[in-house]
Amino acid sequence: MVTVNDDGEKNVQYYRVFVRGSAIEEQNAMTAIIASLFMYIGFILISAVGTILAVQSLSDSTKYKYRYLTLRRLGVNDKSLFKTVRKQLLVLFCVPTISSVLCSFVMMSSLNNVVQQILGDKFLYLIYFGLNLVFFLLIYGIYWIATYIGFKRNINEES
C-alpha cells in the first residue's frame, strides 16, 4: 500500500494476507509430505526387519529339522507340531512389532506436539498412525505367513 503524506513523501507499506483456503492447502500439503516421507521410511524398515526375521527363522528350521523329526517319532501329530511352530513364529515376529508400535506412537505424539501449529488439527496424527499401522501389519503379516509356509515345508522335507 502506497500512501502520500502532506510533505509529498511516499510511504510504502506491505501487508501479508492469508486466505483460509490457501492455509488449509498448505497444511494438507505439509501433512502429505510428512506422511509420505515417514511411510516410505517405515516401508523400508518393515521390509528389512521382515526379511531378517524370515531368513533367520527359515535357517533355524533347516538347522533344527532333526528336533522336529524326533518330536514326530515321539508321537506328536502334525497339527500340534504346526500349532507350536505358529506360536513360535508369532512370538518371534510380535516382540519387535510391539516395541516398534509403542516407540512409534510415542515419537509420533512428540512430533505432533512440535508441528501442531503447522498441521492445525490436534488429533490428525492418530488417523495417520492408524492407517500406517494397518499397512504395517498387512505387510508384516505377509512376511509371517510366507515364513510359516516355508518353515512347514522345511520341516516336512524328508532327510
N, C-alpha and C positions, 0 to 999 in steps of 0.2 A: 504494500500500500504506500503510495507516494502522497505526501501532504506538503503544501507550501505554506510557510508561516508568514507573518506580516513583513518580515525583512526580505522576503523573496528566496529564502533558503529552502531547499528541498529536503524533506525528511523521508527517508525510505525505511519502511518497516516491513518485516517479513513475518508472516503467520503460517503456522503449520496446521493444517486442518485434517483431522482424521474422520473418515467416513466409516460408520459402523460396519457396513458390508465389507469394506476392504480390510478392516481389522479382523473380522471373522475369517476372511480368506487367508490372511497371513497366519492366523492361529492354526487353521486347518492345514496349511502348507507345512508349518513347523512341526505339527503333530505327525503328519505323514512322513516327513523326512526322518524324524527321530524314530518313529515306529519301524520304518523300513530298514534303517540302519541297524537297530537292535535285533530285528527279526533275522537279518542276514547273518549277523554275528552269532546269534543263537542257533541258526541252522548249521553253521559251520561247526560249532561246538557240539551240537547234538550228533552230527554225523561222526565227528571224531570219537566221542565217548561211546556211541553205539558200536562203531567198528572195533574199537579196542576191546569192549566187553564181549562182543560176539566172537572175535578171534581168540580171546583168552578162554572163553567157555568151550569153544569147539576144539581147541588144542587140549584142554583138560579132558574132554570126552574121549578123545583117542588115547590119551595117556592113561586114563583110568578105566578103559574098556574091560580089563580083566576083573575089576571090582564088581562091575555090573553083571558080568558073566557069572561070577561067584554068587552073587545075590540070586540070580535066576536058578542056579543049581541048588541053592538052599531052599528054594520053593517060593520065592517072591514072584507073584504073577506080573505080567507086563503092565497091567493097569495101575497097580500100586507103584511099580518102578517108575512109570512115566509121570505119575502124580508127584512122586518125590522129586523127579527131575524138574517138573514145572515149578514146584515150590522153591527148589534150589536156585533156578534161574530168576524167579520172581524176586527173591531176596537179593540176589546179585545185582539185578537191574534197579530195584527200588531204593536201595541205600543211597546211591548217588542222586537219584531223582528227588527224593525227599529233601536232602540237604540243598540241592540246587534250587528247588522251588522255594524253599524258605529264604535262602540268601537272595534270590532274585526279587522276591516280594519286598524284602526289607530295602534292597537297593532301589527298586522302583518307587517305593514310598518316599525315600530320601530324595531321589531325583525329582519327584513330583513337587516336593517342598521347595526345591530350587527353581524350577521352571514353571511354577504355578501361575505366575503373573503373565507369562507368555501364552500359556495354554488356555487360561480363562476358566475352565471347568475344574472343580476341585477333585472330582471322582472319575474323570475321564480315563485315568491310568488303570483303573480296575477293569474297564471294558477291554482295553488292550492287553492287560495281563491275562484275563480270562481267555481271550481269543488266542493269544500266543501259547497259553497252557494247553489248550485243546490241540493246537498244531503240534506242539512239542510231544504230547502224549500219543498222538497219532503216529508220528514218525518213530518214536521210541518203541511203541507197541509193534510196529512193523519189524523193527530190529529184534525185539524179543521173540516174536513168532518165527522169524527166519532162523534165529539161533536155536529155538526149541525144535524145529523141524530138522535142522542139521544135527543137533545133539542126538535126537532119536535115531536118525539114520546112522550116525557113527556108532552108537552102542548096539544097534541091531545087526551090524555087519558081522559076518562070521569071520573068526580069526583064521 
